[in-house]
């Protein structure tokens, strides 16, 4: 996972971002902007980027506009200064023609375009420089893009074999001037970072996910690393039945057969029977239900419920996915390995 850092961030937030970015990669790429209207002292900010580049190995994808080059007094082909700051990717949004973009690419920076606004004509015009796509983020509530539009835009890039990057909002600190989150998808504005990460990867497995502001909770960072490195999805539990809690201390694989009603854990059939029956009013979505002796050789098999179903005599609730993470049931897939927290 990638992170973002800005000249308007307080120093404590900047330090936290550097630390969390470094913990996820030996040479992390971090997003920044060189044309925020509310920022001042562009060269001073560049010197700070250069310091992080030299001391911590950070490199940067930087938003550029014609105003950036004017303020720095440099031309399209004269971007050695940006490379000295550790900028390796230039994200071009508005104000540049295709020919201008090629000159920047020829000067040695990888090119990125706004994946939320790019069209097929632009991508075809830049086919020779193969730009990557970085989606936009939306500070003003109710202006983030829809899932349907997100997927249509992604198709433009994936059809051409181009890389994609998408933003999720922070959850520890929120960037000025509004401080109301910086999502790509409007529906993710107020959700936790782990849910947002998992949803984006489910919608577009090839996208790189970027925290648009500040840092995320340490436990979410750990769960994301586990998913990135080992493809293991973490399911936080509440109220596990103590008599079978040992079953949740290890990872399990989801059976490959997908049903409409539940995800089944492989190899959980056993002689274990819960010592108590702490059932809810239904076998609700996100609960873990164990098959009882009435089901014969299926006894002990654990099901993660995908939808609410009525109670029966043949199953008992043994745990449930914590409510803030309940929608993870929508993103489990057949054969997926899950671990419990």
C-alpha positions as CSV (number, residue, x, y, z in Angstrom):
1,X,0.0,0.0,0.0
2,X,1.1,3.5,-0.8
3,X,0.8,6.8,1.1
4,X,0.6,10.5,0.5
5,X,2.3,13.6,1.9
6,X,1.7,17.3,1.4
7,X,3.2,20.6,2.3
8,X,0.1,21.6,4.2
9,X,0.4,18.6,6.5
10,X,1.5,19.3,10.1
11,X,5.0,18.1,10.8
12,X,3.7,15.3,13.1
13,X,1.5,14.0,10.3
14,X,4.4,14.1,7.8
15,X,6.6,12.2,10.2
16,X,3.9,9.5,10.8
17,X,3.4,9.1,7.0
18,X,7.1,8.7,6.4
19,X,7.3,6.0,9.1
20,X,4.3,4.1,7.9
21,X,5.4,4.3,4.2
22,X,8.8,3.0,5.1
23,X,7.4,0.1,7.1
24,X,5.6,-1.2,4.1
25,X,8.5,-1.1,1.6
26,X,12.3,-0.7,1.4
27,X,11.9,2.0,-1.3
28,X,8.4,3.3,-1.1
29,X,6.7,5.5,-3.6
30,X,4.7,8.3,-2.0
31,X,2.2,10.6,-3.6
32,X,2.5,14.4,-3.3
33,X,1.3,17.6,-5.0
34,X,3.4,20.4,-6.4
35,X,0.4,22.6,-7.2
36,X,-1.9,22.8,-4.2
37,X,-3.4,26.3,-4.2
38,X,-3.1,26.6,-0.4
39,X,0.6,25.7,-0.2
40,X,3.4,28.2,-0.2
41,X,7.2,27.8,-0.8
42,X,7.4,25.2,-3.5
43,X,11.2,25.1,-3.6
44,X,11.3,24.7,0.2
45,X,8.9,21.8,-0.1
46,X,11.1,20.3,-2.8
47,X,14.1,20.4,-0.5
48,X,12.1,18.6,2.1
49,X,11.2,15.9,-0.4
50,X,14.9,15.6,-1.4
51,X,15.8,15.1,2.3
52,X,13.3,12.2,2.7
53,X,14.6,10.8,-0.6
54,X,18.2,10.9,0.6
55,X,17.6,9.7,4.2
56,X,14.7,7.3,3.9
57,X,14.7,6.2,0.2
58,X,11.3,7.7,-0.6
59,X,10.5,8.5,-4.2
60,X,7.5,10.5,-5.2
61,X,4.7,10.7,-7.7
62,X,4.0,14.4,-7.9
63,X,1.0,16.2,-9.3
64,X,2.2,18.8,-11.8
65,X,0.5,21.7,-13.6
66,X,1.9,24.5,-15.8
67,X,1.8,26.7,-12.7
68,X,4.3,24.4,-11.0
69,X,6.8,24.9,-13.8
70,X,6.2,28.6,-13.9
71,X,6.8,29.0,-10.2
72,X,10.0,26.9,-10.4
73,X,11.1,28.7,-13.5
74,X,11.8,25.5,-15.5
75,X,10.7,24.3,-18.9
76,X,9.0,21.1,-20.0
77,X,12.3,19.5,-20.9
78,X,14.3,20.8,-17.9
79,X,13.1,18.7,-14.9
80,X,16.4,17.6,-13.5
81,X,15.5,19.6,-10.4
82,X,12.4,17.4,-9.8
83,X,14.5,14.2,-10.2
84,X,16.9,15.6,-7.6
85,X,13.9,15.9,-5.2
86,X,13.2,12.2,-5.7
87,X,10.3,12.7,-8.1
88,X,10.1,9.7,-10.4
89,X,6.5,10.0,-11.6
90,X,4.8,13.1,-12.9
91,X,1.0,13.1,-12.7
92,X,-0.4,15.3,-15.4
93,X,-4.0,16.4,-14.9
94,X,-4.8,19.6,-16.8
95,X,-3.1,22.4,-18.8
96,X,-0.8,20.2,-20.8
97,X,-1.2,19.0,-24.4
98,X,-0.1,15.5,-25.5
99,X,3.1,17.0,-27.1
100,X,3.9,18.7,-23.7
101,X,3.4,15.4,-21.9
102,X,5.8,13.6,-24.3
103,X,8.5,16.2,-23.6
104,X,8.2,15.6,-19.9
105,X,8.5,11.9,-20.5
106,X,11.5,12.4,-22.7
107,X,13.2,14.3,-19.9
108,X,13.2,11.2,-17.7
109,X,10.0,11.0,-15.7
110,X,7.4,8.3,-15.8
111,X,4.0,9.8,-16.9
112,X,0.8,9.4,-15.0
113,X,-2.6,10.7,-16.2
114,X,-5.8,11.3,-14.2
115,X,-7.6,7.9,-14.5
116,X,-10.8,9.5,-13.4
117,X,-11.0,11.8,-16.4
118,X,-8.8,10.3,-19.1
119,X,-10.5,9.0,-22.3
120,X,-9.5,6.5,-25.0
121,X,-8.4,9.3,-27.3
122,X,-5.8,10.6,-24.8
123,X,-4.5,7.1,-24.0
124,X,-4.2,6.3,-27.7
125,X,-2.4,9.6,-28.3
126,X,0.1,8.7,-25.5
127,X,0.5,5.0,-26.5
128,X,4.2,5.5,-27.2
129,X,4.9,6.7,-23.6
130,X,2.6,4.2,-21.9
131,X,1.3,6.4,-19.0
132,X,0.0,4.9,-15.8
133,X,-3.3,5.9,-14.4
134,X,-3.7,7.6,-11.1
135,X,-7.3,8.2,-10.2
136,X,-8.5,11.5,-8.7
137,X,-9.6,12.1,-5.1
138,X,-12.5,14.3,-4.1
139,X,-12.3,16.6,-1.0
140,X,-15.9,17.9,-1.3
141,X,-18.5,15.4,-0.1
142,X,-20.9,13.9,-2.7
143,X,-18.5,14.5,-5.6
144,X,-16.5,11.2,-5.5
145,X,-17.1,8.9,-8.5
146,X,-19.4,5.9,-8.6
147,X,-18.4,2.2,-8.7
148,X,-19.8,1.9,-12.2
149,X,-17.8,4.8,-13.5
150,X,-14.7,3.7,-11.7
151,X,-14.9,0.3,-13.4
152,X,-15.5,1.8,-16.9
153,X,-12.5,4.0,-16.5
154,X,-10.4,1.1,-15.3
155,X,-11.3,-0.9,-18.4
156,X,-9.7,1.8,-20.5
157,X,-6.4,1.2,-18.8
158,X,-6.5,-2.5,-18.3
159,X,-7.4,-3.0,-22.0
160,X,-4.1,-1.3,-22.9
161,X,-2.1,-3.1,-20.2
162,X,-1.5,0.1,-18.2
163,X,-1.0,0.3,-14.4
164,X,-3.6,1.8,-12.2
165,X,-3.6,3.6,-8.8
166,X,-6.6,4.5,-6.7
167,X,-7.1,6.5,-3.5
168,X,-8.8,5.7,-0.2
169,X,-9.3,8.4,2.5
170,X,-7.3,8.3,5.7
171,X,-8.6,7.4,9.1
172,X,-6.2,8.9,11.6
173,X,-5.9,12.5,10.2
174,X,-7.7,14.3,7.4
175,X,-6.1,16.9,5.0
176,X,-7.0,20.5,4.8
177,X,-8.8,22.5,3.7
178,X,-12.0,20.6,4.4
179,X,-10.8,17.6,6.4
180,X,-13.7,15.5,5.2
181,X,-11.8,12.6,3.5
182,X,-10.2,12.2,0.1
183,X,-11.7,9.2,-1.6
184,X,-11.8,8.1,-5.2
185,X,-15.2,6.4,-4.6
186,X,-17.8,8.5,-2.8
187,X,-19.2,5.4,-1.1
188,X,-15.9,5.0,0.7
189,X,-15.7,8.5,2.3
190,X,-16.5,7.4,5.8
191,X,-15.6,3.7,5.9
192,X,-12.5,2.3,7.6
193,X,-9.3,1.8,5.5
194,X,-9.3,-2.0,5.6
195,X,-12.8,-2.2,4.2
196,X,-11.9,0.4,1.5
197,X,-8.7,-1.4,0.6
198,X,-10.4,-4.8,0.2
199,X,-13.3,-3.3,-1.8
200,X,-10.9,-1.6,-4.3
201,X,-8.9,-4.7,-4.8
202,X,-12.1,-6.7,-5.3
203,X,-13.3,-4.2,-7.9
204,X,-9.9,-3.9,-9.7
205,X,-7.3,-6.5,-8.6
206,X,-4.6,-4.8,-10.6
207,X,-4.9,-1.4,-8.9
208,X,-2.4,-0.1,-6.4
209,X,-4.2,1.4,-3.4
210,X,-3.0,4.7,-2.1
211,X,-4.0,6.3,1.2
212,X,-4.7,9.9,0.2
213,X,-4.0,11.6,3.5
214,X,-2.2,10.8,6.8
215,X,-1.9,7.3,8.0
216,X,-4.1,4.3,8.8
217,X,-4.6,2.4,12.0
218,X,-1.7,0.0,12.7
219,X,-3.9,-3.1,12.8
220,X,-5.3,-2.2,9.4
221,X,-1.8,-1.7,8.0
222,X,-0.8,-5.1,9.4
223,X,-3.9,-6.8,7.8
224,X,-3.2,-5.1,4.5
225,X,0.4,-6.3,4.5
226,X,-0.8,-9.9,5.2
227,X,-3.2,-9.6,2.2
228,X,-0.6,-8.1,-0.1
229,X,2.2,-10.5,0.8
230,X,0.4,-13.8,1.5
231,X,-3.1,-13.3,0.0
232,X,-4.7,-14.0,3.4
233,X,-7.8,-12.1,4.3
234,X,-8.2,-11.1,8.0
235,X,-11.7,-11.4,9.5
236,X,-11.9,-9.7,13.0
237,X,-14.3,-11.7,15.3
238,X,-16.4,-10.8,18.3
239,X,-17.8,-13.1,21.0
240,X,-16.3,-16.4,19.9
241,X,-17.6,-19.5,21.8
242,X,-14.8,-20.3,24.2
243,X,-15.3,-24.1,23.8
244,X,-14.3,-23.9,20.1
245,X,-12.2,-20.7,20.1
246,X,-9.1,-22.8,19.4
247,X,-10.4,-23.2,15.8
248,X,-10.0,-19.5,15.2
249,X,-6.3,-19.4,16.2
250,X,-5.2,-20.6,12.7
251,X,-5.9,-19.9,9.1
252,X,-8.6,-21.7,7.1
253,X,-9.3,-22.0,3.4
254,X,-12.7,-21.3,1.9
255,X,-14.1,-24.2,0.0
256,X,-14.2,-23.7,-3.8
257,X,-17.9,-24.3,-4.1
258,X,-19.7,-20.9,-3.8
259,X,-23.2,-20.9,-2.5
260,X,-25.8,-18.2,-2.1
261,X,-26.0,-18.6,1.6
262,X,-22.6,-19.1,3.2
263,X,-18.9,-19.6,2.8
264,X,-17.8,-23.0,4.1
265,X,-14.4,-23.5,5.8
266,X,-12.4,-26.5,4.5
267,X,-11.6,-29.4,6.9
268,X,-13.5,-28.1,9.9
269,X,-15.7,-31.2,10.2
270,X,-14.8,-32.7,13.6
271,X,-16.3,-34.0,16.9
272,X,-16.3,-30.5,18.4
273,X,-19.7,-29.3,19.6
274,X,-20.2,-25.9,21.2
275,X,-20.8,-26.0,24.9
276,X,-23.5,-23.4,24.8
277,X,-26.0,-22.2,22.2
278,X,-25.7,-18.4,22.2
279,X,-27.8,-17.9,19.1
280,X,-29.1,-14.6,17.8
281,X,-32.6,-14.2,16.4
282,X,-31.4,-15.5,13.1
283,X,-28.3,-16.9,11.4
284,X,-27.4,-13.3,10.5
285,X,-25.0,-12.2,7.8
286,X,-21.4,-12.3,9.1
287,X,-22.1,-14.8,11.8
288,X,-20.1,-18.1,12.0
289,X,-22.4,-21.1,12.3
290,X,-21.3,-24.6,13.2
291,X,-23.1,-27.8,12.0
292,X,-24.4,-29.9,15.0
293,X,-24.6,-33.7,15.4
294,X,-28.0,-33.7,13.8
295,X,-26.2,-33.2,10.4
296,X,-24.2,-36.4,10.9
297,X,-20.8,-36.4,9.1
298,X,-21.1,-32.6,8.6
299,X,-20.8,-32.0,12.3
300,X,-18.3,-29.3,13.1
301,X,-18.3,-27.7,9.7
302,X,-18.2,-23.9,10.0
303,X,-20.2,-21.6,7.7
304,X,-19.7,-17.8,7.3
305,X,-23.1,-16.6,6.6
306,X,-23.5,-14.4,3.4
307,X,-27.1,-13.5,4.2
308,X,-29.6,-13.7,7.0
309,X,-31.4,-17.0,7.3
310,X,-33.9,-18.4,9.9
311,X,-32.6,-20.4,12.9
312,X,-32.6,-24.2,12.7
313,X,-32.0,-27.0,15.1
314,X,-29.0,-28.1,13.1
315,X,-26.5,-25.2,13.5
316,X,-25.3,-23.0,16.4
317,X,-23.6,-19.6,16.3
318,X,-19.9,-19.9,17.4
319,X,-18.7,-16.3,16.6
320,X,-19.4,-13.4,14.3
321,X,-17.4,-11.0,12.2
322,X,-17.2,-7.7,14.1
323,X,-19.9,-5.3,12.8
324,X,-17.5,-2.7,11.4
325,X,-16.1,-5.4,9.1
326,X,-19.3,-7.3,8.3
327,X,-19.3,-6.3,4.6
328,X,-16.0,-8.3,4.2
329,X,-18.4,-11.3,3.6
330,X,-19.0,-9.7,0.2
331,X,-15.4,-9.9,-0.8
332,X,-14.4,-13.4,0.3
333,X,-13.8,-15.6,-2.8
334,X,-13.8,-19.3,-3.4
335,X,-10.5,-20.9,-2.4
336,X,-9.5,-17.8,-0.4
337,X,-7.4,-18.3,2.8
338,X,-8.8,-16.4,5.8
339,X,-7.4,-15.7,9.2
340,X,-9.2,-14.5,12.3
341,X,-8.3,-11.6,14.6
